[in-house]
């Protein structure tokens, strides 16, 4: 096990001029300067001729080097002897990345400091190294990589280009110490810092960027530019060359430096982040991540996942039956992509062999021994269906690893996981491993809860067997990473025989299947709302209608986002108003009162100098594939029951102003939008390039699409491509999900807003309803629907079913002294002299009733038959001017109006024969 360097003290956040820097207390002594080694990196034959001049300037430094190493790839063979006894040559294979070659070369260096020099440099001023060594002896800069300047990458959306800060004597020259991201050569580094960087080192970046990034993300060591005396022969110290090498990816590379160590909250990145007002991601290394593999084929499958973990976590990769591992610990595995900012990165991995490699050898004892050496192991990942999967699983069980339900583990709640902890064991199938690189972008705290969230899938279908077959095939083809997935298929009463036969013959390999078939036609509202109810606060519901198709990566997106924003404490505390995660990427805003409007989040964010592919929050609930959170779905159930019961206000009353969903009385989304508006809730939406989504709707004829075929022009308004297996979940601006505060917020009308705006609007709407006392805004939502609609009538009557609607009464006739006091109170039944209150009174019994009591009873019966807000109904119970498909059809049951039929349908994407 390679020892880590001691945690450096955080450098100062203030800057110093060269004169002030010279007066700072330091351990540097001019008479006995600290020993250091010069490493000259030679890359081409054109650098051979000026090499002698460069070496002479190095040997003439006022603080001379202990030795000089020429680091060159094989094929370049300069003669070190002609430069003196202090100069030596160290060669490396041409296929080995330069940064890795430098780290391996550091193992032969005996001095505490190294100065890395690019052979393109022709001369160094004699006081250059002494200036850097003196700065490294101060408490302000002793914990930083030091150079005469370097590259400053943009870490916010307000800037897109990298800038050079160098000591070149120009008017814009570096005249004070400054934080930088990538140093230009020559730069000074402590030798002990290099060795731990090898595991996970980014080899697809320039040497200077790769070393600086690894120092920052793995050890919290920043880089600083130091003003040094200007030399006429030196202009930019290689900074312009460095800027050319990263051209086109400056912004994405800069965002990588926003990942701030939790134990190193100061330095260049932290200071710039604080000044910019944004929040960096904390990197935590509480324990070790172990990946157990068998053979080179599994190693190739898992290298992207391992690279992601190795860049930021303490990772150990153990491989049994591998020729590569037997050759030594340093193995380089390139990927198919050379994009340094994409989810698929290239890195170096330190591989540790398991066992002796003898045929038939058991490796269980070897794995146990390695785990004991490590100490605290947080996470263990292995290939469950691999050649050694069974042995790895037995070791994990012996080590009391926590498994998922499919592997015989017990389901634990979030609170129990946080209390008990323990090793989390994740067996992955080979087909899942190659698509699991997103796991490495999750904080360790979220990964500890890997087995906690349970995602249930609900399919709603009627009479589209071809569509249902397409959806079920897509679900079977998705990656679930060993999780247990409960699938519920809900058939409408009118489902045809082919659909019924399809679900009868369907088999599900990932968990339990539940089939439900309605015996009474319910429509889409009860089909959705009554199809799922959360079993716990760790259960999430995905609703899919049969004309929806999902990406094979849809579950990856859901689990990635749920773990990040629900099980990582800094995010969970701020995302209390997140009600779900959408699979579909919006192309339209459907709720504006003037009608449907095109919406392109990429163009909107780009115009605001924000990353165009930044995920965002929207108040609009998605019905074309989304996961809904348990607390909000329970609240919606209660809210819908109260709303339909009309105990607080008539069903026809408007809650959300100027919104198109007010015209959708049969849609569950109308009432969910009301809840979202009053609470200030939001849903997380994907925003990948080219509208790549995790679900798509094929706009087929059904409840809310009334034509058999949709023309291509209209279909293009909604159609989005599904992310295939070649896509990456980590194709995000920062290569990971952004912090909560960095997510843009879109309101119901498609306009940018803030969390406070949404919460304030909702509070005002509840206050205007005047049915409940105002609720508090300084605490997270309680998810109690009775805070929004106080069921006054329900609280005073013995209603057995909470959802039973009680009709509002019309205004009492003038002079009616017995009229109810409140506009929407249910009047008390007239007490007959010979019967108790509340009992039925037939015509024969009324003969003996007093005239004034009889008149009052008849007036009451007429009011019961009236619709909310007035209007007479005919014999069919239909209001004047209303068709038979009205929202509420009344029947009389013990003088109480009840809902006999609630037709429902989705109006969110209604496509009719004519344009609106």
WOTACOR-V920853 format. One record per helix or strand of 3 or more residues. SS is the DSSP state (~ for helix, > for strand). FROM is the first residue (numbers start at 1). LEN is the number of residues. If there is no record, write none. Layout:
# WOTACOR-V920853
SS|FROM|LEN, SS|FROM|LEN
This chain:
# WOTACOR-V920853
~|18|6, >|36|7, ~|45|3, ~|51|9, >|67|7, ~|80|4, >|87|6, ~|98|9, >|113|6, ~|128|9, >|145|3, >|149|4, >|163|4, >|178|3, >|187|4, ~|192|4, ~|207|13, >|223|3, ~|239|7, ~|250|7, >|259|3, ~|268|9, >|281|3, >|288|7, ~|295|18, >|314|7, ~|323|5, >|330|4, >|347|8, ~|364|11, >|377|7, ~|389|10, ~|405|3, ~|414|7, >|424|5, ~|430|4, ~|437|5, ~|444|4, >|454|8, ~|465|12, >|487|5, ~|497|8, >|513|5, ~|524|6, >|539|7, >|548|3, ~|554|13, ~|569|4, >|578|5, ~|601|7, >|616|3, >|626|3, ~|630|16, ~|660|4, ~|668|12, >|682|4, ~|689|3, >|695|3, ~|712|5, ~|740|3, >|744|3, ~|755|15, ~|785|3, ~|792|5, ~|843|4, ~|851|14, >|890|4, >|896|4
